[in-house]
Amino acid sequence: MSGVEVVFSALKSLAELGGRFAGDKVAEKHIEFLRDQLTVVGQSYAKAEEKAGDLERKVADLEAQIASEWKLFRGVYFRLLPSGKMDPSAHCPGCRKPLVNRLVYFSGEATDDYICGVTGCGWHGQNIGRPEALFPAVAKEYGVELGGQLV
Ligand SMILES: [Zn+2]
């Protein structure tokens, strides 16, 4: 039973109760007060349900928009730009911020591993692919060109 149905049920019950106290001015006044309060609650609840429905539709729209914008590839996210090209940056699956390729300490050579530099996130992934191979691979997977600048 929805909240609105509960309120209508209570109003019906009050109407039946009112019949038993016909002529009792004090009881009638209390019943009238309760009916007014229940009516206010019912109206508020109906508005809240309508607002919740609107919010659920907005969330569904935003989720669909996010799903069309973000593409998961080898465990990391890539973003489709408004131009239709793929942002050539791997993004963190935890916080969606750009990831940094972990470099070999002495040579500075790229590796297959990525780390998230966002404080509090700390995500890291291995064997994802070196940037020079990973970015063309994701663009090919989704049939788009790479766009923007490498981060
Ligand atoms: Zn992160």
Residues whose N, C-alpha, C, O or C-beta is under 5 A from the ligand:
A	BS01	ZN	C92 G94 C95 R96 C116 V118 C121 G122 W123
